[in-house]
Amino acid sequence: LSVSSARASPAALEWASAGAAVWRRDLRRGLLPGTVPDAQTTAACNLAERVPGLAGGASQLWPGEPLLSSILHTCSQLSLPVLSRKHPTLADALVHSLLREASAFHTREDN
């Protein structure tokens, strides 16, 4: 989330941080992020309910819709979880790119 965004509340930043941690962990395990329910994933998803202005206000993994389904689909098509398991530093680069692109998306959306 963009710091200039109205959604850069403490709750939104906490949701982004927890979601990025799930993405990194799951990619390093060779999993599509958020597809294996566990306590960390559930807690990260539930943080979305506290984010002001989030569409639906429902429990969802960061970065939320409409980005989430598109990014998960692309990750699956490119076999990024498998590559990230074999090359763990790729997971870090992917999460960094996701943070940057989600921030840019939300900045454009807010303007």
KEKE-3310 file (N, C-alpha, C; in steps of 0.2 Angstrom, whole numbers, plus 5000, padded with zeros to 4 digits):
npx = (5004:5002:5010:5005:4992:4975:4972:4983:4983:4987:4981:4980:4993:4998:4991:4996:5010:5009:5003:5013:5023:5017:5016:5030:5034:5026:5029:5043:5041:5037:5023:5008:5004:4993:4985:4986:4978:4982:4987:4994:4991:4977:4976:4983:4974:4962:4966:4962:4949:4949:4954:4951:4940:4942:4937:4922:4927:4930:4938:4953:4968:4982:4987:4974:4958:4956:4969:4974:4968:4972:4986:4989:4985:4994:5006:5004:5003:5016:5023:5029:5029:5036:5048:5053:5054:5065:5074:5077:5080:5073:5060:5060:5063:5052:5042:5046:5044:5030:5026:5030:5023:5009:5008:5010:4999:4988:4991:4988:4975:4969:4970)
npy = (4994:5011:5024:5037:5034:5034:5022:5019:5016:5011:4998:4994:4993:4984:4973:4972:4969:4957:4949:4949:4942:4929:4927:4926:4915:4904:4904:4900:4888:4881:4883:4889:4905:4907:4896:4885:4882:4889:4893:4905:4910:4912:4921:4932:4935:4938:4951:4959:4963:4974:4984:5001:5006:4995:4985:4976:4972:4960:4944:4942:4937:4948:4955:4958:4959:4968:4962:4951:4938:4939:4939:4927:4918:4921:4918:4904:4900:4902:4894:4898:4896:4883:4886:4895:4887:4879:4889:4899:4913:4919:4920:4931:4941:4941:4944:4957:4963:4962:4970:4982:4984:4983:4994:5004:5001:5004:5018:5023:5020:5027:5040)
npz = (5000:4997:5005:5003:5001:5006:5012:5019:5032:5049:5051:5038:5034:5043:5038:5025:5028:5036:5026:5016:5022:5022:5009:5006:5014:5009:4995:4996:5001:4990:4987:4981:4987:5001:4999:5007:5021:5037:5053:5052:5040:5040:5051:5044:5034:5040:5045:5035:5037:5046:5038:5033:5020:5012:4999:5001:5014:5018:5024:5017:5008:5008:4992:4991:4982:4966:4963:4969:4964:4950:4951:4958:4948:4938:4944:4946:4932:4928:4935:4947:4961:4962:4956:4965:4977:4973:4971:4983:4984:4974:4979:4988:4979:4971:4981:4984:4972:4971:4982:4977:4965:4970:4978:4968:4960:4969:4972:4959:4958:4969:4964)
capx = (5000:5006:5010:5001:4986:4971:4972:4989:4981:4990:4978:4982:5000:4999:4988:5001:5016:5007:5002:5019:5026:5014:5018:5037:5035:5023:5033:5049:5039:5034:5016:5004:5002:4987:4981:4986:4975:4985:4985:4997:4988:4971:4977:4985:4968:4958:4968:4959:4943:4950:4956:4946:4939:4944:4931:4919:4929:4930:4944:4956:4975:4985:4985:4966:4956:4957:4975:4975:4967:4976:4993:4989:4984:5000:5011:5003:5005:5023:5026:5034:5031:5041:5055:5055:5057:5072:5079:5073:5080:5068:5054:5061:5062:5044:5038:5048:5040:5023:5025:5031:5017:5003:5009:5009:4992:4984:4992:4984:4968:4967:4971)
capy = (5000:5017:5029:5043:5032:5034:5016:5017:5016:5006:4992:4992:4992:4977:4968:4971:4965:4950:4946:4948:4936:4923:4926:4924:4908:4899:4903:4897:4881:4879:4883:4895:4909:4907:4890:4880:4886:4887:4899:4912:4913:4914:4928:4937:4936:4941:4958:4963:4965:4980:4990:5005:5007:4989:4982:4970:4971:4952:4941:4940:4938:4954:4962:4958:4959:4963:4960:4944:4932:4939:4938:4920:4915:4922:4914:4897:4899:4903:4889:4902:4892:4878:4889:4898:4882:4878:4895:4904:4921:4921:4922:4937:4946:4941:4948:4964:4966:4962:4976:4988:4984:4984:5001:5008:5000:5008:5025:5025:5019:5033:5046)
capz = (5000:4996:5011:5001:5000:5011:5015:5022:5040:5053:5050:5031:5034:5046:5034:5020:5031:5037:5019:5012:5026:5020:5002:5006:5017:5005:4989:4998:5002:4984:4987:4979:4993:5004:4997:5012:5027:5043:5058:5050:5034:5043:5054:5039:5030:5045:5046:5030:5040:5049:5034:5031:5013:5008:4996:5004:5021:5020:5025:5011:5008:5004:4992:4990:4975:4961:4961:4971:4959:4944:4953:4959:4942:4934:4948:4944:4925:4927:4940:4952:4968:4961:4955:4972:4981:4971:4971:4988:4984:4970:4983:4990:4973:4969:4986:4983:4966:4973:4986:4973:4960:4973:4980:4962:4958:4974:4971:4953:4960:4973:4960)
cpx = (5004:5005:5006:4994:4982:4970:4978:4988:4986:4988:4980:4989:5002:4996:4994:5008:5014:5006:5008:5023:5023:5016:5025:5037:5032:5027:5040:5047:5037:5027:5013:5002:4995:4982:4981:4984:4979:4984:4988:4993:4981:4971:4979:4978:4963:4959:4964:4952:4943:4953:4951:4946:4941:4937:4929:4921:4930:4937:4947:4964:4977:4988:4977:4965:4955:4963:4976:4974:4971:4984:4994:4989:4991:5006:5010:5005:5012:5027:5031:5035:5036:5048:5057:5057:5064:5077:5076:5074:5075:5061:5054:5060:5055:5040:5040:5044:5033:5022:5025:5025:5010:5003:5007:5001:4987:4985:4988:4977:4965:4967:4965)
cpy = (5006:5021:5035:5040:5033:5028:5014:5018:5011:4999:4989:4990:4985:4972:4966:4967:4958:4946:4944:4942:4930:4921:4923:4917:4903:4898:4899:4889:4877:4879:4890:4899:4908:4901:4885:4883:4884:4894:4906:4915:4915:4921:4933:4939:4940:4949:4962:4966:4972:4986:4994:5006:5001:4986:4976:4969:4964:4950:4939:4941:4945:4952:4963:4959:4967:4960:4953:4938:4933:4937:4930:4916:4915:4918:4906:4895:4898:4898:4892:4899:4887:4881:4892:4893:4880:4883:4900:4911:4923:4923:4929:4943:4946:4945:4955:4967:4967:4968:4982:4989:4985:4991:5005:5007:5004:5015:5027:5025:5025:5040:5047)
cpz = (5000:5003:5009:5001:5006:5015:5018:5030:5043:5052:5043:5031:5038:5042:5028:5023:5033:5031:5015:5015:5023:5013:5002:5008:5012:4998:4991:4999:4995:4983:4984:4986:4995:5002:5002:5018:5033:5047:5055:5044:5036:5046:5049:5035:5034:5046:5041:5033:5043:5045:5031:5023:5009:5005:4999:5012:5023:5021:5019:5012:5005:4998:4990:4983:4973:4959:4963:4966:4953:4946:4954:4953:4938:4938:4946:4937:4924:4931:4945:4958:4967:4960:4961:4977:4979:4972:4976:4987:4979:4973:4985:4985:4971:4974:4985:4977:4967:4977:4982:4968:4964:4976:4974:4960:4963:4973:4964:4955:4964:4970:4955)
residu = (LEU:SER:VAL:SER:SER:ALA:ARG:ALA:SER:PRO:ALA:ALA:LEU:GLU:TRP:ALA:SER:ALA:GLY:ALA:ALA:VAL:TRP:ARG:ARG:ASP:LEU:ARG:ARG:GLY:LEU:LEU:PRO:GLY:THR:VAL:PRO:ASP:ALA:GLN:THR:THR:ALA:ALA:CYS:ASN:LEU:ALA:GLU:ARG:VAL:PRO:GLY:LEU:ALA:GLY:GLY:ALA:SER:GLN:LEU:TRP:PRO:GLY:GLU:PRO:LEU:LEU:SER:SER:ILE:LEU:HIS:THR:CYS:SER:GLN:LEU:SER:LEU:PRO:VAL:LEU:SER:ARG:LYS:HIS:PRO:THR:LEU:ALA:ASP:ALA:LEU:VAL:HIS:SER:LEU:LEU:ARG:GLU:ALA:SER:ALA:PHE:HIS:THR:ARG:GLU:ASP:ASN)
# end
